[in-house]
Amino acid sequence: MNSDVIKGKWKQLNGRIKERWGNLTDDDLDVVEGHSEYLAGKLQERYGWSKEKAQDELREFSSKL
C-alpha cells in the first residue's frame, strides 16, 4: 500500500473509508490521519480481524484508488 497516496488524499478518502468500513468512527479517522498502519490497527480493533486480514483489506481498497 502506498501510504503517501493515502496521506495525500486523506480528506477525500474519509467518505469512501466510512462507506467501506462503517464501524470506524470520525474519531477513529481523526486519530489515523492517513497513516495506513494506524488504519490497519483500527480495523483490527473494530472488526476483530487479524493483522493480515486488515492489511489485505487495505491493499484491496488501495488498489481501487
C-alpha positions as CSV (number, residue, x, y, z in Angstrom):
1,M,0.0,0.0,0.0
2,N,1.3,3.4,-0.9
3,S,1.0,5.4,2.3
4,D,1.9,8.6,0.6
5,V,-1.2,8.3,-1.6
6,I,-3.4,7.7,1.5
7,K,-1.9,10.7,3.3
8,G,-2.2,12.9,0.3
9,K,-5.8,12.1,-0.4
10,W,-6.9,11.6,3.2
11,K,-9.7,14.1,3.3
12,Q,-11.1,12.8,0.0
13,L,-10.9,9.2,1.2
14,N,-12.6,9.7,4.5
15,G,-16.1,9.2,2.9
16,R,-15.0,6.2,0.9
17,I,-13.4,4.6,4.0
18,K,-16.6,5.2,6.1
19,E,-18.7,3.6,3.3
20,R,-16.4,0.5,3.2
21,W,-15.9,0.2,6.9
22,G,-18.9,1.7,8.7
23,N,-17.7,0.6,12.1
24,L,-15.0,3.2,12.1
25,T,-15.9,6.5,13.8
26,D,-15.0,10.0,12.9
27,D,-12.8,10.0,16.0
28,D,-11.0,6.8,14.7
29,L,-10.3,8.6,11.4
30,D,-9.1,11.7,13.1
31,V,-6.6,9.6,15.0
32,V,-5.5,7.7,11.9
33,E,-5.0,10.8,9.8
34,G,-3.7,9.0,6.8
35,H,-1.3,6.6,8.4
36,S,-2.1,3.1,6.9
37,E,-0.5,1.3,9.9
38,Y,-2.9,3.1,12.3
39,L,-5.8,2.4,10.0
40,A,-5.0,-1.3,9.9
41,G,-4.9,-1.2,13.7
42,K,-8.3,0.4,13.9
43,L,-9.7,-2.1,11.5
44,Q,-8.4,-4.9,13.7
45,E,-9.9,-3.3,16.8
46,R,-13.3,-2.5,15.3
47,Y,-13.8,-5.8,13.4
48,G,-11.7,-8.3,15.4
49,W,-9.6,-9.1,12.4
50,S,-6.0,-10.4,12.4
51,K,-3.3,-8.1,11.3
52,E,-3.0,-10.0,8.0
53,K,-6.7,-9.6,7.3
54,A,-6.7,-5.9,8.0
55,Q,-3.6,-5.4,5.7
56,D,-5.3,-7.5,3.0
57,E,-8.4,-5.3,3.2
58,L,-6.3,-2.1,3.0
59,R,-4.4,-3.5,0.0
60,E,-7.6,-4.3,-1.8
61,F,-9.0,-0.9,-1.0
62,S,-5.9,1.0,-2.1
63,S,-5.7,-1.0,-5.4
64,K,-9.0,0.5,-6.4
65,L,-7.9,4.1,-5.8
